[in-house]
Structures are given as C-alpha cells and as structure tokens.
C-alpha cells in the first residue's frame, strides 16, 4: 500500500511539474514571438508633372497595363499560392496634397496583417500616426510618418474584394 501511495504521489508530482514547466515555456515563447508587421509592398506612389503621359510611357515602353489610377500588379501569396495578392503603382500630379504632411515626392504603401493591433503598437513606440483607420470594401488604411518625414500608407488588404472591384471597373492587372 505504501508503494502505491508513493507511486501515485510521484506521478501527481511529475504531472504538476510538467504543467508548470509547459506554462513557463509557453509564456516565455509568447513574449519572444513578435507580431507580423509589414508583409509586402502594397503600392508605390510618386509625384510627376503629367500622370497621364507617365502612365502612357510605362504602358508603351515597359508593358504595364495602366488605367486612370496607374497599374495593378497581380501576384501569388507565398504562404498559399492559391491566393492572389495585389500591389498598386500610381503616378500622382505634382500638386497632390495626398502625400502631406510629407514634402517628399513619393509614398510607399505597405501591406500588413492586423492594422488595428499594429497601430496600437506603433503608437506605444512613439510613431506618428497622421489619421484614423479608414475602412473600404477592399481593405483598411492608415498613414504614419517615418523618422525622416516620409508619409507611409499601411494597408490591411481584402484581396478578394480588391480583385472584384477591378473586374467590375474593367481593369486589367499586370502579371
């Protein structure tokens, strides 16, 4: 009887120590796991004197399928090649105010996975967020400023709706 009691006590103690170790290991690994931030480039926007002529030049000489907004590049997502991804290329008028408060001639759009969570982290890190998160059918957007005054657009895309919108508008992608 004494052996059974000792054996039971040893098993219970081992089980409890195992749970405690697993809990400690899980907490440490969660602290070290960082959230995904930028997953790819969502778009490149730049100022120019004549956006229409620039779009035509890129279509003629580089083969981009351009439209009134620029061009959309279609690609396959690395984690699941059955899913499409899109990146926007857009020349803007040199007089655009869309890049403000930046005085730079360009703006980069980065694709992200969880915009709300990322914005909260960025705010805690002291990053300047210039506006509120805006939601459209094809994703969520917000703008931040980098350390050198470059305005950056963050986009949590809804690629399925983005593609539907392009089809609805009769736009072709560049593949």
PEPEZI-V588301 format. One record per backbone hydrogen bond with DSSP energy under -0.5 kcal/mol. NH is the residue of the N-H (numbers start at 1). CO is the residue of the C=O. Records with the same first field share a line. If there is no record, write none. Layout:
NH=CO ; CO
This chain:
5=1
6=2
7=3
8=4
9=5
10=6
11=7
12=8
13=9
14=10
15=11
16=12
17=13
18=14
19=15
20=16
21=17
22=18
23=19
24=20
25=21
26=22
27=23
28=24
29=25
30=26
31=27
32=28
33=29
34=32
39=111
40=111
42=40 ; 109
43=109
44=88
45=107
46=90
47=105
48=92
54=50
55=51
56=52
57=53
58=54
59=55
60=56
61=57
62=58
63=59
64=58
66=64
67=70
70=67
71=89
72=65
73=87
74=72 ; 174
75=85
77=80 ; 83
83=80
85=75
87=73
88=42
89=71
90=44
92=46
94=48
96=93
100=97
102=99
107=45
108=151
109=43
110=108 ; 153
111=40
112=155
113=37
118=114
119=115
120=116
121=117
122=118
123=119
124=120
125=121
126=123
127=122
128=145
129=127
130=128 ; 143
131=143
134=141
136=139
139=136
140=156
141=134
142=154
144=152
145=128
146=150
149=146
152=144
153=108
154=142 ; 152
155=110
156=140
157=155
158=138
162=158
163=159
164=160
165=161
166=162
167=163
168=164
169=165
170=167
171=166
174=72
175=173
